[in-house]
Amino acid sequence: MSQRVLVLGAGFAGLSAATSLADQGYDVTILEKNSMPGGRARLFQAEGYTFDMGPSWYWMPDVFDTYFARFGKRTADYYKLVRLDPSYKVVFGPDEAVDLPAGLPNLEALFEQFEPGSGPRLREFLSQASYKYKVGMQNFVWKPSRSVTEFLSLKLLYDVTRLDVFQSFAVHARKFFSHPRLLEIVEFPVLFLGATPENTPAMYSLMNYAEMALGTWYPMGGMHEIVKAMVSLAEEKGVKILLNQTVRKIDIVNGLAKRVVTDQGIFETDVVVAGTDYNHVETTLVDPAYRNYDDAYWQKRVMAPSSLLFYLGVSKRLPKLEHHNLFFDEDFKQHAHEIYENPQWPSKPLFYASAPSKTDPSVAPAGCENLFLLIPVAPDLTDDEATRAHYFEMIMDRLEAYVGEDIRNYIVYKRSYAHSDFKSDYNAFRGNAYGLANTLKQTALLKPSLKNKRVNNLFYTGQLTVPGPGVPPSLISGLVVANEVAKEFS
């Protein structure tokens, strides 16, 4: 009889771990709290609109290709990818916006328009970023980070010296560019990593390589198509996915997780892989004696931003918007300060507007626009309807000023989502949206361990452990933890 594995949570990491373990012969069941798989990448439909609830950027296509290739599949077996051109629009004010083109020659030409000589410098910047990407994504992120010995080879030490881990992103970027618009463009990806550019390691220019060189893509039908593909593959491998299973307790006997108790029943097991919120498992599902970390440890963790989201169905088209639109029409540094250094509701936030209906007619009725608006905000804030309404009006004023037409009177559907919803739906620690910040002190061995130190068969995967937050890292996290389970429970 094959060993039984219970995976808690059907997000990207949970599905990835479950599929890998089932492929290796384990009897795998996923217990998912919500009524559909996907975690933060769920979807919902209303008034003829289809809304992706969370991730909207498809970057690092090589990671998805690698994932499906492990099982003899291709992404094209499940969904159609389209490369976006322009990759996205940056709005600096009502009368100033820049479209970031796909393809490096066009991007270099754009940079030259802002700052003569910056085209060749962009080429050098991305050449260095390419090295960081290849070392980071092909080597470091695959390490379980359970022992310092994993990092003691001469090759790795050489790589570390070239990754700029001890130099800030802000200093690194200013070696290549001086125009403020170009600096805002190259610094934008680090806004979601959990620190200001001044406090983010320069190694994360690898994000610029992912964005600019590998391209921005979209799976037709929406980001949930990735989830559907992963579910299809998991079930093909024999994974059983049980929905509406709120886990109440992990029973531990003699240092082993023996059963998982949900509202729907009791499940016996040989191994547990927790793809749900790490802190929630520690503080709610196991007795205090079996925790890896105490409350003081968790309160010292630096979190990536949370989000205030709005899902809008608009009964007309908005020609001035692209698929992805970044509104940098307020002070970047002030907003970052109010997220990371003095956490509070922001005074004049930057925001992001996604209009997938620009690319995909299936997500909105004919002649209509599907809008997803996101404001990055500090975690652990108190949100209420008055606060949400205040920020909705604030960003709609700026959105309408840019598009030059009324939007509010054409909204036929509206839904908001913030900290309290992240906590309710995902048991998210401090209402986080993205997980732990990618700071130097929370990297590799310094992240929460993927294995419980006191329960020999309890493992963790997802955005609060290695390798970190984001969809591609979550896919990798599931594969890494599956390898560790297989080593110990083969």
N, C-alpha and C positions, 0 to 999 in steps of 0.2 A: 504493500500500500504506500503510495507516494505521500510525502509529508505535506501537511496542511499549512497554508499561509493565509492569514487574514491581512488585507491591505485596507487601511482606514482612509477613505477619501478617493474620489475618482477625478481628481485634477490631473494635470499633465504628469506630475511626478508619480502619483499613485498608479495611473494607467501604464506609465512606462515601466515601473518596477514590477507590476503584476504581469505584464506581457512577457517581460524577460524571464521571470521566474517560471511562468507556465511553459514557456518555450524550453526550459531546462527540466521539465518533468514534474514540477510541483503542482499540487492541487490548490489553486488560488481562488479566493473569493474576495471581492471588493465590497465593503460596506460604505455606502454613500449617504450622507445626511440629507441631501436635497432630492428633489423629484426628477432631476436629470443629471447625467455626468458632465464633467467639464470644470468643476470648481469655479474660479473666477472667470472662466471662459464659457460660461453658460450663455444661452440666448433666451429671448422672449419675443413674442409676437403680439401686436396690438394694432387695430385699425388698419390692417393691411401692410404694416411695417414690420420688418424683422431686425431686431437690435442685438448685436453682440454686446454682452454686458461688461466685458473687461478688455483684455488685450486687443489692440487694433493694428499694431505694427508687425509686419512679417519681415523680420531681419534674420540674418544668418541662415540662409536657405540650405547651406551645406550641412548644418546640424540636423535639420529635418530629413534631408536625403540620407544622411548616415544612419539615423534612427530606423527608418523603414528598410534600408538596405540590410541591416542586421538580421532581418527576418525574410530576406529574399523579395522585398517589395520596393515599389517606387512611390513617391508622392503622387505621380501622375496616375497611379492605379486608383487613387481615391478622390483627388480634386485637381482642378485646373488652376495653375498659377499665372498671374499676369504681372509683369513688371510695370510699376507706375512711372510715368514720365509726364510732368515733373514728379520727382520723388515726393516733394511737399512744397508748400508755400510758406514763406515767413512774412508776416505782416508787421511792419514797424510803425505804422500809423495809418490814418484814413486814406492818405494819398501816397503811401510808400509801401510797396510789397515786392518781394523777390521770389521767383520760382526757381527751386533748386533742380537743375536738369539731371536726368539719368545719363551716365556715361562720363568718364573722367575728362576727355577733351573739352566737352561743353562746360563742365564744372570749372576747369582751369580758366576757360575764357571768361566765365562769370566773375571769378575771383579777380582777374586782371582788370575788369571794369571798375572794381572798387579800389584796388591797390596795385599799381604797376609793379611787376616782378613777383607777384604773389602766386601766379600760376605755377611756375617751376618750384616755388617753395611749397605749394600744396602737394606737388608730386613727391617731394622729399618727405614731407610730413606724413603722407600716406604710405610711403615706402617703409618708414620706421613703424608706423602703425600696423602694417602688414606683418612684419616680424612679430610684433607683440600679439597680434591676433593668432598667428599660427602656433606660437609657443603656448599662449594661454589656452586656446580652444582645442589644441591637439594634444596637450600634455598636462598642464596644471589642473584644469577643471576635471580631469578624469581621476585625480588622486582622492582617495577616501579621507585623507588628512587625519589619520588616526595615530600616526607616529612620525617623529621628526626624521626617522631613517628614510622615509619616502622621498625626502628632498636633499639627500646628502651626496648625490652624484656630482662629479666635476662639471658635467654638461649642464645640469640644472643650475649650478652656481654661476656658470658662465652666462646662462640665459637670464638669470635674475639681474645680473649687472647691466644687461641691455634693456631691461623692461622699464627702467625709470621708476621703480617702486618708491624711491625716496625723494622724488622731485614732484612738485605739485603740477596738476594739469594746467593751471593758470600760467605758471612760469614757462612750462613747455610750449604752450600755444603761442606765447608772445615772442618766442624765438623765431617764429615763422611769419606771424601776422601782427599788424599794428592797427589796422582799420577797425573801429569798434563794431561795425556790422559783421565783418568776417569773424571776429572773436565771438560774437554772440552765436553765429551759425555753428562754429566748431565746438563751442562749449555747451550747446543745448542738450546733447545726449546725456551729459553727466548730471543734469538737473534731477534725474530720477534715481541716481545711484546712492544718494543719501548724504551728500555733503556739498559745500560750495566748491567751485573749481579750484579755489585756493587750498582746500583741504582734501582734494581727491587726487590719488596718485596718478602721475602722468601715464602709467601703463594703460589707463583706460582710454587712451586715444585709439585703442583697438576697436572701440565703439564707432569711431569715425570711419575706420576701414570697413566695418560691417555695413555702415549706412551708405557711404559714398562709393565704395568699390564693388561691394557685393550686391548693393541695390536694395530698394524698397519694393516689396511684392505684396500681392493680395490674392488669397484663395477665393475664387468665385463662389458666391454663396455665403461668404463671411468666415471669420476666424473659427467659428464653431465647426466648420467643415474639418478642421484638423482633429477636433475632439471626436467627431463621427468616424473619421478614419482610424483613430487610435482605438476606439471602442470596437469597431469592426474587426480589426486585427487582434485585439485582446480576446474577443469571443471566439474567433477562429482558432486561437491557441488554447481555448478551453477555459478562459477566465469567466467566472460567474459574477455578475454585477447586480447587487441588491440595492435598490433605491429606498429613500425614506427611512433610513436606518440611523437614528440618532444614538450614538454610542454614549452609554452612561458610565461604564466602568471597565477597566482591564483587570481581571482577577489574576493575582500573582501568588504562586505557591512554590516555596523552596527556591526562590530566585528565578522562576520561569513564569512567563505569561501563559496561562493555561486556557483562558476563555475570555471572550469579549461579550459584554452584556449590552444589548440595545433595547430600545422600546419594543422591538418586534420579537426578541428572543435572545437565546444564549448560544454562542458559537464557540465550539471547541477548536483549539489550534495548537500547532507546534511552533509557529513563528508569527510575530506581529510586525508589520511595517506601517508606521504611522505617517501617512501623507497629509494628515490634517494638521492644524496649527500646533507647533511644537510646544509652546507655552501652555496651551489648553490641555494637551496630554499630561504635561508635568503637574499642572495645578488642579486638574479636575478628574482625570481618568485613572491615575495611579495614586496609591497612598503616599504620603509625604516621605516615608522611609525609602522610596524607590525613585525619587527625583534625581536627575542629573545636576540640576542647578536650583538654588534657592531664589526667593523673591528679589533679594538685593542684586543678584547677578542679572536677572531679567530687567530690572529697572535701570541698570547701567548700559543696557544695549542701546546702540544708536540705530534708529529705524530710518528706512527710506520713507519718502512721503506717503501720506494717505491721499485720498482724492475726494473732491466733490464733483459728482457726475450729473449730467442732465441728458436724458434721451428724449428727442423731439421728433415728432412727425409734422412736416411742414407741407402745406398743400399747394406749393408752387416750387419752381426751380430757382436756384440762386447762382447765376452764371459766374460771379466773381470768385466763388470758392473752388478749390481743388479738393481732391480726395482727403489729403492731410493738410491742415492749416495751423501754423503756430503763431499765436498773437503775442509778439514781443513789443507791444506798443506802450509798455510801462517799464519801470526800472528793474532789470534782471537782478541786480545785486540786492535791492531792497526786498524783493520777493524771496530770494534765496535766504536772506538773513531771517525773514519771518517764518521760514520753514525749519531751518537747521540750527540757528544760533540763538534766536529769541522766539521760540515757538508760540504762534498766535494766529488767529485768523488774519489773513493778509490784508493790507490797506489797499493796494492796487495790484492785484495778481496778474501775472501772465496766464494765458489759458490756451487750450488746444481744441480745435474743432475738426471733427472727422465727418466727411460726407461720403460714405461708401456708395451711395446712389450715383455718384459721379462715374463710378467704374462698373457698378453692378445693378442693373435695373430690377433684379429680383427682390431687393431689400426695401422697396418703396413702390406705392402705386404709380402708375404712369403720370408724368408731369409733376411729381412730388419729390421732396428731398428728405432723406433720412439724416438727421444730425445727432452727433454724439459730442457733447461738450465736457471738457475735463479741466478742473482747476487743481493743480498740485497744492496740497496743504499739509501742515504739520500733523503727525499722528496725535492721538489722545486728546483731541479737542471735543468740546461739547457741541453737538450740532442739533439744531431744532428747525422747525419750519420757517420761523422768521429769519434765521440766518441764511438758510437756503434761498429764500425769496429775495433777500438783499443781494446776494451774489449773482443770482439769476438776472436780476434787473441790471446790475452793474455790467456784466459781460454782454448782455443783449444790447445795451446802449452802444458798446464798442463794436460789436458784430454788425449791427445795423448801420453804424457810421461808415464802416468799411464797405459793405456791399451796396450801400446807397439806396436801400429800400426797406420797407416795413417787413418784418418777419413775425413779430408777436401776434398780429391779427390773423395770421395764416397757420398758427399752430393748432393742429387738430388732435395731437396727443403729446402729453408731457409727463415725465416721471423723473424724480430725483433720487440720488443714492449717495450715502456718505458714511461716516464712521460707524454710526449705530447699525447700519445695514451690514457693513463688513463684519461686525461683531455677531449680529444675529444669524447671518447666513453661513459664515465661515469660522466662527469663534476666533476671529482675528485679534491677536494680541495688540492692545492699544488702538484697535480699529485700523490697523495697517492695511495698505493696499498692495505693497510691493515687497515687504519682508525687511530683512536686515540691510542696513546701509553697507555699501562696499568701501569701507574704510580700511586702512592698513592694519588697524588693531582688531578688525573683524574679518580677517582673510585666512583661508586654509585652516591651519591648526587652531586658530583663534576663533573659529566659528563654533557654535554648539555642535557637539559630536553627533555623528550619524548613528551611534549605538549607545544604548543605555548602559551605564557603567555598573548598575546593580541588578539588572534584569537581563539574563544572558541571551534571550531570544526576542528582545524588543529593539527595533531599529527605527530610524527617522529619515524622512526624505522630504524635499520641497524647499521653499524659499527661506526658511529659517535655519537651514543647515548647508552643508557643502553641495554644489559650488557657490550657490547664491541665487538671487531673485531673477525673474524674467522667464519667458517661455523656453528658450533653448537651454538655459541652465537647469530648469526644472526637468526637462526631458533627460538631460545627462544625469541629474541627481537620482532619478529612478533607476537608471542603468547601473550607476555606481553602487547604490545600496543593494541591488539585486546580486551583483557580483560578490559583495561582502557576505550576504546571506548564504550564497552558494558555497563560499569558501568554508563556512563554519557549520553548515547544515546540509552538506551534500549527501 
